[in-house]
Amino acid sequence: MLDMSPFNDWVKSSLLSNTTGRDNIPLNVSFAFGLWAIWKRRNAWCFSRNNIPIASTYKHSSWAALEWFYTQNLLSKEEKPTPPKWSPPPVGFIKINSDAAFVSSSSISGLAAVARNHLGVWLEGRVSACYAHDAYMAELVGIKEALSWAEGKGWDHCIFATDSSNAVTDITNVSVCNSRYNSTIGICRAKLDRLQDSTLIFEGRPANMVADLLAKKARNKFTLHSEVCFYQSPTLDCIKLLADDVPENDSINRVVGVAPHPSDVTFENLGASSRSLHSSII
């Protein structure tokens, strides 16, 4: 019988090791996420015959370990950096934050995007829902919908922000090939290229709270997945989050506007005309 003791001892010692490695991540964190990524790669092959490149597996496990470690309470309060808030785009640019809220039990995902100018003034919000086979696909679809929205509005000079670092890497790095998501990634790249002087960036969750809130509302409220809701002014529960993004000496009313009146919200069925929305979605 094969003696597994050396292997078991190696796994145990790796999981207990606090030695720091790349990006100052402890070995036990990187090791655990590496095992998880290898297990996922094995399952992808066994159940779907999807041979995920080892470089992609390594990249995603590294990102997952990095994001997990820096969101845990492993640093003392004094060492923790102040969470970054929403930052305005340069003058003449529009910043569009997008997010997705995925429900694994139903595969329903709420999608949201919020457009603001360099003063933080709300230009418009967009929410919808879709089906996605995992959370990462939902994030990609959310970015794709935000790009399509800007393209339809005729907006150039846009900064698209998302809290999915993997999506930013895959879309902006043309050498990345992820067979499972290639179609959606390719569409995002093409749309981004068509928008003049526009870019896609990563921002952490604290800088994306408004889009996150609207995505969760859309996930819970939408039942017709061909419909899109547009907000010409922010919802009541968005106003506090928007105010938190504004320096204290700025006028909140100027930046976030007022709570939406039903006439400020339109509900569009794709392929049909828009109409005013009178429902609990707001």
N, C-alpha and C positions, 0 to 999 in steps of 0.2 A: 504494500500500500504506500502511496506517495506521502511523504512526510511534508505536511503543510505548515509545520511550526515556523520555519524561517519566513515564509510569506506572511503568515499571521502576525509575527513579531514586527515585520517591516511595516505592515499596514497600521498596526497599533502605535508604533513609535512615530510614524508620519502624522497620524491624527492627533498625537499629543504634543507634537513639536511646535514651539512658538518662534522658531527661527524665522526671521523676516527674509523675504526674497524680493522679487521684482515688484516695484510700486509700493514697497514697504508692507506687503501683504504677508501675514504669517503663513508658514508652510502648511499648517494643518487646514487653513481655509482653502488655499490653492489646491491642496491634495484632495480634499473632499469634493470640491467642484469639478476637479479633473476626473475623478471616478464617476461622478454623476454624468458628465459629458460623454465619457466612454460608454456608459450604460445606455444613454440615449442613442448614441451612434450605432451600438449593437442592435438595439430594438428597431431602429430605422431600417437596417439591413434585413433583419429576421422577418419583420412584418410587412415591409413595403418594398424590399429590394432597392432601397435608396442608399447608395454608397456615398455618404457625406464625406467630403475631403477632410483629411486629418487637420489641415491648416485651419479650416473653418471651425472644426471641433475645438481646437486649441484656443482660437480667438474668442469664441463665444464663452468658453469656460473661464478664460481670463477676465473678460468683461463682467461676467456674472459674479465671480469672486470679488472683483474690485468694487462693484456696486453694492454687494451685500455687506462687505466689511465696513465701508464708509457710511452705511446707514444704520449700523448697530451702535449700541451704547458702549463701545470699547474705549473711547477716548474720554478723558475727564472733561467736565464742563468748561474748564479754562482752555483746554486744547481744541475744543470743537470750534470750527470756523462758523461765522454767522451765515445761516442759509441764504443763498443768493435770491433776491427777489427779481421780479420782472424788470428788465432793462429796456429803455426805449431805443428804437432804431435811429440811425442818422437822419438829419433833416431831409425831407423829400422821399423817404423810404416808408414802407408799410411793413409792420411786423405782424405775422400771422402765427399764432400758437395753436397747435393741434394736439389732440389726445384721443385715446380710445379706452373704453372700459369694457373688458371682456368677461363674459360669464361662461365658465367651462361646462356647466351642466346643460346649458341650452345652446351654446355656441353663438349667442346673441352678443353683439358688440355695439355699444353706444359710441358715436363719433361726434367730435365737436371741433370747431375752429373759431378763433376770435381774432379779428383784425383791428389793430390800433395804429395810430400815427406816432410821430416823434414826440408829441406832447402827451401821449397816453390816452388821447381821445378815442373813444369807442367808435369805430366805423361801421362794423356789422358783425353779427355772430351767426354761425351756421351749425345746426345739429341734425343728425340723422342716425340711422341704425343699419346694421348689416349682419350677415352670418359670416363667421370666420372659423377656421379649423383650429386656430390657437391664438394666443395673445399677441404674438409677434406679427402674424398676418393682419390682425386687427389694427395694429399700429401703422403698418404699411398702407393699408386701405385708408386710414385716417389721413395720412400724409397725401396720398393720391387725391382724395376728395378735396383737401385744402388747396392743392395745386390746381385742380380743375376749376374750383371756385374762383381763384384769383385770375385764371386764364379767361373764364367767362365774364368776369367783371372788367377785363381789360387792364388789370393792374400789372405794372412793371415795378422794378426797384423794390422787390419784396424780400424780406428775411423770414424764412419759414423756420419755426422753432418747435422742437419736439423733445420729450424726455426719454426717448428711446435711442440710446447711443448706438446700439447695433444697427438700427435702421439708417441712421446718419452714415455710419461706416459703409454699409452695403450699397447705399444709393450713390454716395459721392465718390466711392472708390471703384472705378470702372473695371479694375482687375479682379474684383470679387465676383465669384460665380457660386450662387446658392441655388441649386436646381429646383428646389421645392418652391422658392419664392421668385424665381427669375422673371416671370411674366409681369408681376406687379412692380418689382424693382425696376425693370426696363421701362415700364410706363411712367414711373416717377422720374426717372432720369430724363426721358424725352420731354416731359412737360416742364421740368425745371430748366432744361436747355432752351426751351422756347420763350421763357420769361426773361426779358432783358434785365441784366444786372441784378439777378436774384440768386439767393443762396439758401442752403439748408444747414442748420446748426443744431447742436445738442445743448439743451438747458435742463438743469435738474428740476425735480418735481416742485420745489418751492417757487420757481419762476413760471410754473405752468398751472397754477392752481385754478384759474378761471376756466380754462379749457377742460381741466380734469373734472370740475364740478358739473359742467354742462354735459360732458360725456356720460357721467354716471346718471344724470337725470334722463338723458335720452335712452340709455340702456333699460331703465325702469319704466319709461312712459310709452315708448314707441311700440306699436304693434304692426303697423304697415311699413315694411322696409323699403318701399319705393317712394316714401315721402320725406321731404326735407323741410325743416323749419328755419326761418331766417329771423333774426332779431335786429331791428334797427337801433334799439337802445338796450342796455343791460337789464337782466332780470333782477328782482329784489334781492335774491340771495347772492348775486354776483357783486352787488354794489360794495359790500364790506371788503371783499377780496380785492376789488379794484382800488378801493381807497387805501388799502395796505401797500399797494404798489406806488402810491403817489407821495412825494416828499411833503412834509408837514406844512410847508409854506405855499403849497399849491392849492387851488380851489378844487374841492372834490366835485362840486356840481359841474364845473367846467370840464373836468376830465371824464367823469363817468356818466354824466347826463342824469336823467331821471328814470324812475321805474317805468317799465313798458306799459303803455296803454294797448288794449287789444289791436288797435289799428297799426301799432308799431311792429306787429309780428305777422309774418305771412307763413302759410303752410302750403307747400308745393308738392303736388303729386307729379313725379317725373313724367313728362309728356303731356301734362295738363296745365291749365293756367293757375296762377297763384290766387289764393283767397285769404281773407283775414282769419286768424285763428282765435277761437274762443274756447279754450279748454284748459285743463289743469296742468298742461305741460309747463306753463309759466309759474 
